[in-house]
Amino acid sequence: MPQSPAPKPGILDIAPYVGGKSAIAGVAEPMKLSSNENALGAGEKARAAYEAALKNIHLYPDGRAGKLRDAVAEHYGLEPERLIFGNGSDEVFALLNQTYLTAGDNIVSGQYGFLAYRISALANQAQVKLAPEPEFKATPEALLAQVDDRTRIVYVSSPANPTGSYNTAEEIRRLHEGLPADVILVVDEAYAEFVIAPDWETSFGLARDASNIVVTRTFSKIHGLGGLRIGFGYAPLAICEAIDRIRLPFNVSVPGLDAATAAIGDEAHQQASRDLVETWRPRLTQAIKGFGFEVFPSAGNFVLVRFKDAGQAAAANDYLNSKGIIVRAVGGYGLPDCLRITIGTEDQNRAVIDALSEFAAG
């Protein structure tokens, strides 16, 4: 028998990423609270820009994302030449890993860090070193303890998915100060717009004068454009120039670029999205705690609920499904006794509370 083509070593050992479930058999329109999507959807300005872009979908997009680049730079006060745009911030992570990792190198992340960091690192035949999170939060000390002479990138999510924890500005500074100058610190701020804690701040300012910090953001959460896959990183110019040598020339679509450009200027939609989360995150937390379940403090647009064991978490997940509600089981993150629940609309949140109340009573 002839041999079949074989992928390079390590590829078949990678567990593929599994996104939040989106369907329940027999339920036509389930409440999908499994992927931390914006419960309000995209804003009117983004939708109008998307529709207007349809006349141009026969054209290649601007490979430099010029209009979006200028809009992001103006909105955040950043240098436009230091921005990297990707097919979601996931692609920015993948590009960083592809550019800076070789076989035998490693990345460091928290024990419960976003799985996308690990997947592309492993695809580049690098190792993944996980810092323990006994308090369900990555700390500078634990991350730095994992760094060795083959570490090339350290990833920290602030706020973190799926735990909802965040790192203070002082902790991020301490982490950066403890790293060797040739190690890149990536601060993933996908959920930044939902943080209200006074001791959190964006790392854009810290990154401005550093040669080894990349800060990433996404349009999937606050802007409700998850389906269009738009993300960006703010990085030192040398990192941007290196990544541009391998970045695919048209990696962000015409409708995506136009919708994102419109979305970043839609302050009313952003504020409405923040208000919804700020109103219902504490209400949902208080209600679920009242049923006897643990709820972790969250700085994102979701809550992480801990049950007495994996069996009870699975039973709760099944019960919610029976009520047409989809949440996220997070056993893949090493949290089999937890469920992550996105903050939904008022009706969806009340449905979750009612279902978990019934489950607890039963």
SEMARTOR-468232 format. One record per residue: z, x, y of N, C-alpha, C in turn; residue in one letter. Coordinates in steps of 0.001 Angstrom, whole numbers, plus 500000, padded with zeros to 6 digits. Example, Ala and Ser with C-alpha at 12.3 -4.5 7.8 and 13.67 -1.06 7.14 Angstrom:
! SEMARTOR-468232
507800513190494310507800512300495500507800513200496700a507080512850497750507140513670498940507870512900500030s
This chain:
! SEMARTOR-468232
500000500845498805500000500000500000500000500883501250m499109500579502207499106501370503446500375501100504254p500837502124504951502002501957505807501632501151507052q502586500381507553502368499634508790502926500426509961s502452500139511174502973500864512343504483500683512464p505172501732512812506625501685512937507034501915514384a507955501104514897508458501363516246509247502662516274p509453503207517445510185504465517550511641504260517100k512308505316516710513663505193516172514603504456517124p515380503569516543516395502858517300516000501478517771g514700501209517890514265499923518434514748498755517565i514581498879516255514947497769515375516457497633515208l517211498571515744518675498468515709519225497704516907d518361497396517878518805496700519085518885495203518818i520015494613519140520137493157519034519441492530520232a518428491689520016517708491113521150518596490215521998p518310490188523287519079489339524197518782487875523897y519816487067523854519674485631523624520194484912524861v519327484216525550519727483511526759520515482259526453g521020481631527492521774480397527320520920479297526708g521507478558525793520790477465525138520340476438526174k519192475843525960518661474905526952518349473529526384s518577473311525102518230472022524508519252471619523455a519409470303523293520237469716522239519372468711521491i519303468839520213518477467930519415518892466490519674a517896465666520003518148464250520215518604463881521615g518774464875522481519192464608523864518030464962524788v517497463958525468516301464170526281516577465048527490a517671464808528206517979465558529412519441466018529381e519720467081528661521095467570528597521527468192529926p522843468291530113523387468999531265523455470475530908m522585471275531495522506472695531144523413473505532062k524535473925531510525515474716532246525777476020531507l524704476595530984524827477754530103524272479044530688s523612478991531840522912480184532338523244480547533769s524304479975534328524735480278535698523631480050536722n522818479038536460521768478692537414522363477904538581e521645477872539690522088477132540861521958475643540576n523090474932540626523080473506540290522246472682541261a522020473200542469521214472482543459519726472801543329l519384473723542455517993474127542308517548475004543470g516248475116543639515688475880544758515717475034546018a515782475688547167515773474980548437514393474450548790g514353473538549742513086472920550137512095473956550668e512589474925551425511686475934551988511038476775550884k511811477134549875511258477920548762510251477109547969a510555475843547740509621474993546988508319474804547758r508426474608549065507214474434549879506370475712549868a507018476857549947506283478127549919505613478336548565a506297477942547503505725478068546159504457477217546061y504544475970546522503379475085546449502224475617547290e502534476139548471501487476679549334500821477901548720a501567478636547890501031479858547281500015479578546187a499955478351545712499045478040544604497595478322544941l497246478227546206495850478479546585495478479950546456k496496480800546304496239482240546237496551482861544885n496756482044543861497167482638542587496016483333541852i494811483247542381493704484019541808493703485456542339h494531485729543331494599487054543940495774487841543383l495596489147543300496722489985542921497772489957544027y499041490055543664500080490097544694500085491431545424p500773491456546551500985492697547292501905493583546456d501392494684545970502166495557545102503393496156545762g503426496173547084504581496693547813505509495589548292r505157494326548005505994493187548395506327493246549881a505310493462550701505518493753552108506322492714552874g505931491438552782506633490394553538508063490224553050k508233490217551743509582490070551197510419491305551525l509819492455551452510511493706551786511071493638553217r510238493207554146510677493125555536511760492065555707d511614490937555005512596489859555132513957490282554584a513963490941553424515216491413552835515858492475553718v515046493395554208515568494471555059516214493904556319a515561492921556936516105492325558152517370491525557854e517369490779556768518505489912556427519771490715556170h519640491825555467520810492619555084521013493867555950y520091494133556864520204495326557690519955496599556900g518920496591556066518618497721555188517296498378555595l517113499615555165515847500310555413514809499812554402e513692499261554864512731498653553936512163499622552904p512004500883553287511420501851552350512366502176551193e513622501752551283514607502043550234514833500845549299r513892499925549255514020498742548399513082498836547205l513589498439546046512813498358544802512789496896544391i511609496325544185511518494930543754511108494861542291f511681493892541599511404493779540178511317492356539700g510883492227538474510797490932537795512219490546537372n513005490114538361514433489955538192515122491303538335g516426491304538615517138492579538686517164493257537320s516940492486536244516840493080534906515790494190534876d514656493957535550513610494975535528514029496205536321e514809496015537376515299497170538124516171498035537224v517053497409536420517865498177535469516969498916534478f515969498207533966515080498819532973514312500000533571a513874499857534820513151500948535473514053502154535704l515293501909536099516240503010536262516466503737534938l516680502961533878516896503578532575515679504356532105n514504503795532322513281504465531888513033505750532686q513406505737533949513155506891534813514145508026534572t515392507690534248516441508714534237517040509019532875y516722508261531842517332508499530541516366509155529569l516868510135528840516126510720527728517002510641526486t516416510934525338517155510864524085518404511733524152a519535511147523795520792511876523820521612511681525076g520991511168526145521751510824527347522569509570527060d523395509177528021524130507927527849524335507227529178n524580505903529069525044505114530209526474504690529912i527208504380530970528567503870530838528630502500531501v529257501573530819529430500223531344530777499704530875s531220498623531451532443497990530985532239497341529626g533325497159528925533310496564527586532568495228527555q532711494440528607532066493125528665530911493109529655y530364494282529950529281494379530911528026493650530455g527172493314531417525935492573531167525096493288530107f524632492526529125523945493115527982522618493776528356l522003493357529453520703493927529830520792495420530106a521955495895530592522093497329530837521876498104529541y522480497585528478522495498305527199521131498296526516r520452497153526582519228496996525798518178498029526196i517925498165527513516877499108527908517343500555527764s518651500795527836519145502154527580518879502547526133a519194501651525219518943501920523805517452502077523531l516627501316524242515178501426524065514660502789524486a515409503469525356515049504826525768515792505880524959n516323505469523810517002506352522856518232507026523464q518827506346524420520087506807524999521242506103524309a522427506597524510523622505982523945524295505108524998q525115504182524532525864503295525413527346503531525174v528054503879526229529497504097526139530194502977526911k531100502280526241531751501119526836533200501440527181l533554501195528425534932501397528877535749500158528529a536922500321527944537733499162527584538147498352528810p538225497044528629538660496128529684539817495274529166e540997495867528983542119495103528432542539493925529302p542296494023530602542601492916531517541323492168531911e540263492343531106538982491662531318538355492034532660f538535493301533028537950493831534254537705495313534069k536528495776534485536216497201534431536937497912535566a537673498976535261538404499715536283537766501086536495t537923501671537684537377503013537911537888504022536898p539179503967536586539770504939535675539152504847534281e538990503630533783538435503458532437536970503871532378a536213503550533427534802503939533462534660505451533555l535426506072534436535330507524534610535755508278533358l536668507702532582537117508364531351536006508462530316a534972507618530446533858507632529494532737508583529919q532773509047531144531692509888531669531790511293531080v530653511812530600530605513189530104529363513876530654d529036515042530138527925515799530712526558515231530356d526498514205529492525214513551529197525119512166529843r526106511796530641526046510513531336525072510612532505t524180509658532598523201509649533673523390508461534616r523881507339534088524032506127534898525331505428534513i526064504950535518527231504099535307526929502741535931v527084501681535136526829500320535602528144499581535797y528280498925536942529437498060537168528947496770537819v529403495638537284529051494324537833530200493844538701s529899493444539925530958492974540811530395491887541730s530645490604541385531410490070540264530719490308538920p531535490214537869531054490507536527530730489226535763a529700489311534972529319488256534042529520488805532632n530288488170531757530744486775531826532190486571532250p532930487635532589534365487466532812534695486832534157t533834487021535164534114486502536498534957487422537357g535391488558536822536218489501537586535354490236538611s536026490905539549535301491692540549536073492965540831y535400493924541434536041495162541871536176495160543384n537315495586543856537520495663545300536661496783545890t536502496732547211535747497783547889536383499145547643a537706499187547637538400500457547414538153500970546002e538094500084545021537841500502543639536435501060543477e535459500436544112534092500951544035534001502330544688i534667502503545824534664503814546478535328504868545591r536426504492544955537134505443544087536284505807542876r535574504836542347534679505104541218533584506079541634l532976505832542781531900506703543243532403508119543502h533558508233544118534107509556544421534413510362543158e534697509676542059535020510376540824533820510782539996g532621510338540385531418510642539604530781511954540041l530193512689539102529372513843539477528188513395540337p527720514276541188526649513925542120525344513575541426a525162514030540171523902513756539471523972512518538591d525040511741538691525176510486537943524959509327538906v524075508404538533523777507248539382524815506159539138i525362505614540210526232504446540123525415503218540504l525285502275539572524579501024539838525619499924540006v525631499298541177526542498189541462525721496900541451v525930496105540426525181494863540225525916493745540966d525306493237542042525922492207542871525194490876542760e524824490501541538524064489268541323524788488035541851a526115488058541802526904486882542194527614487091543529y527145488040544329527843488437545555528093487268546506a527133486373546614527233485315547622528333484298547331e528868484329546112529903483357545754531321483909545905f531449485167546319532768485790546422533441485366547723v534716484995547626535485484667548826536694485589548983i536928486479548021538092487371548065537977488331549253a539027488466550057538940489320551257538848490806550954p539252491239549756539204492673549444537912493082548741d536960492144548626535625492485548106534698492717549288w533778493651549130532702493789550107531478494357549408e530314494042549957529092494574549375529090496095549444t528417496714548495528318498177548455527107498702549213s526396497834549935525262498307550727525687499417551692f526813499208552374527273500208553336527604501532552687g528272501478551531528613502702550808527349503422550344l526353502649549941525116503231549412524266503881550495a524438503438551733523547503931552798523554505451552924r524718506048552781524824507496552982525025508263551682d524792507610550554524973508265549256523625508572548626a523605509631547834522360510023547166522281509508545738s523323508785545296523363508383543887523942506990543668n523746506082544621524184504685544459522985503763544579i522886502810543646521889501749543692522636500423543667v522343499541544600522951498213544649521856497190544348v522123496296543398521101495322543014521540493905543372t520556493084543672520749491658543951519646490868543238r519859489562543143518880488695542491518658487440543312t517490486846543175517197485553543782517450484406542807f517978484715541627518156483695540588519352482798540840s520381483281541525521651482560541614521754481751542908k522110482383544001522317481637545242521033480950545710i519876481542545427518606480979545906517956480025544906h518461479974543687517930479029542706516517479329542236g516140480608542159514771480967541772514733481708540433l515640481356539531515693482036538244514377482016537494g513631480919537604512371480804536893511261481673537448g511435482173538663510404483017539277510665484504539094l511885484874538650512209486257538307511970487224539465r512871487182540441512799488088541577514146488777541743i514139490090541775515353490848542049514993492091542832g516011492740543393515724493977544114516905494925544032f516609496193544280517631497213544363517502497965545670g518646498354546223518690499201547413519129500576546938y518268501572547117518477502872546485518111504010547426a518591505220547146518126506387547897516615506522547797p516004507025548826514544507116548863514002507921547689l514688508972547283514207509790546164514159508983544880a515126508097544659515125507242543467513985506231543552i513790505646544734512687504694544906511340505343544598c511153506542545112509872507224544909509655507587543452e510726507950542749510590508258541321510227507005540529a510892505905540816510638504656540092509236504143540374i508763504309541594507426503822541934506334504506541115d506626505644540531505629506344539710505408505640538362r506382504831537940506223504147536645506243502625536759i506638502119537917506680500660538090505283500085537982r505135498999537231503827498367537145503398497900538526l502111498037538869501693497835540263501850496410540783p501795495409539921501883494015540365502970493298539567f504199493785539678505259493311538800505954492047539295n505644491597540510506219490358541040505070489457541473v505118488171541106503990487267541293503829486804542737s502647486294543051502361485748544381503310484595544723v503432483558543873504370482480544215505817482964544317p506187483917543457507541484442543508507834485146544825g506922485972545262507104486681546532507215485708547702l506338484708547730506346483767548850507586482884548833d507984482422547640509167481565547547510426482344547917a510533483586547475511702484399547787511781484708549275a510634484969549897510612485236551338511115484026552113t510698482832551688511170481612552346512645481371552060a513081481650550835514458481362550429515469482184551209a515136483430551485516124484298552135516404483847553562i515496483072554130515720482535555460516297481133555474g516539480565554306517040479185554212518566479204554149d519190479419555295520645479525555354521326478219554952e520701477090555265521319475793554948521465475618553445a520436476003552686520517475867551227521537476837550649h521566478038551172522550479009550696523970478509550948q524206477942552131525538477449552452525921476264551575q524973475371551329525254474234550457525589474695549048a524914475724548587525170476261547247526554476895547181s526916477636548224528260478231548267529336477153548342r529097476147549163530097475085549323530359474370548009d529304474114547240529473473434545958530372474246545039l530106475549544957530896476403544079532335476530544581v532505476715545877533854476883546426534685475612546276e534021474453546257534743473188546068535131472976544623t534205473245543707534418472857542314534961473954541416w534820475198541798535386476270540960536898476106540808r537662475913541878539109475710541692539449474386541029p538686473340541295538965472044540672538751472106539166r537648472719538781537356472836537352538413473709536676l538777474794537335539797475691536786541116474961536580t541567474235537594542849473536537514542825472471536421q541738471721536357541656470650535365541686471203533947a540907472245533683540827472795532328542151473448531938i542789474118532886544117474663532601545097473555532230k544944472402532862545818471275532580545692470752531159g544583471056530521544381470634529128544962471643528138f545524472734528667546156473732527811545289474915527461g544131475052528102543240476174527831543361477204528964f543147478467528640543198479526529637541864479611530379e541923479767531688540725479940532496540896481227533307v539964482144533153540050483415533863539705483218535347f540359483941536245539953483895537655538491484322537787p537717483575538553536285483859538658535855483985540101s535018484984540358534418485155541675532948484748541668a532459484227540541531063483826540425530903482321540451g529703481852540085529445480405540056529652479850538653n530701480319537997531010479920536639532485480181536372f532969479614535284534329479923534825534252480304533352v535159481168532944535261481585531548536540480981530977l536379480173529944537491479434529346537832480056528002v539115480313527795539573480926526549540356479907525727r540000479788524451540648478866523535541594479638522616f542310478946521759543317479633520955542698480588519952k541465480303519509540771481203518588539289480857518584d538522481631517823537067481423517780536713480059517202a537505479600516249537227478302515642537354477172516642g538399477222517466538571476164518457537477476236519518q537064477456519900535979477599520872534685477000520325a534393477253519054533187476702518437533263475179518371a534445474657518058534615473206517982534442472571519366a534997473226520393534829472718521751533368472739522163a532666473809521806531243473900522112530474472755521445n530775472488520182530110471396519463530426470048520100d531677469880520536532054468598521141531328468397522463y531260469440523265530521469344524523529052469018524259l528469469668523254527077469368522888526910467896522508n527908467356521811527827465946521393527840465006522589s528328465497523727528335464716524961527142465062525854k526198465849525324525008466211526079525219467336527066g526264468145526851526592469228527772526391470571527068i525618471459527677525370472777527108526122473820527928i527006474575527274527682475699527909527326476954527126v527903478081527495527495479350526882528601479919525995r528307480028524708529172480791523815528933482267524087a529994483060524130529861484465524529530372485408523443v530178485010522186530528485902521089529747487198521131g528523487154521653527706488357521757528302489401522683g529202488985523558529903489906524451531242490351523872y531526489926522643532814490257522059533916489313522475g533545488104522884534507487095523324534308485810522529l534510485851521217534208484685520385535133483498520620p536268483731521273537202482630521532537017482034522926d535881482354523572535639481900524949534333481128525072c534272480289526088533046479622526506532890479826528008l531676480123528437531397480264529864530717478993530348r531217478433531447530724477161531962530260477340533401i528997477087533654528450477153535003529001476019535846t529281476291537130529654475231538059528412474377538304i528503473104537972527365472207538115527494471303539323g526749470219539315526893469194540345528205468456540131t528576467623541071529823466860540933529821466046539649e528725465344539372528659464524538155528778465386536899d528124466533536893528181467407535726529593467976535536q530226468372536615531578468917536511532563467864536019n532420466646536505533300465568536041533058465270534558r531809465385534132531498465162532713532156466233531848a532145467487532309532811468574531580534309468309531482v534910467919532593536351467657532612536695466522531650i535905465449531692536171464318530797536043464730529331d534996465513529016534756465902527628535863466831527121a536267467798527935537314468712527499538683468008527422l538867467014528265540086466203528170540142465466526840s539032464882526450538954464179525167539126465151524006e538495466322524122538604467304523060540061467766522889f540731468022524005542122468483523940543016467396523345a542751466146523723543563465054523200543343464832521717a542113465139521273541770464896519869542241466006518961g
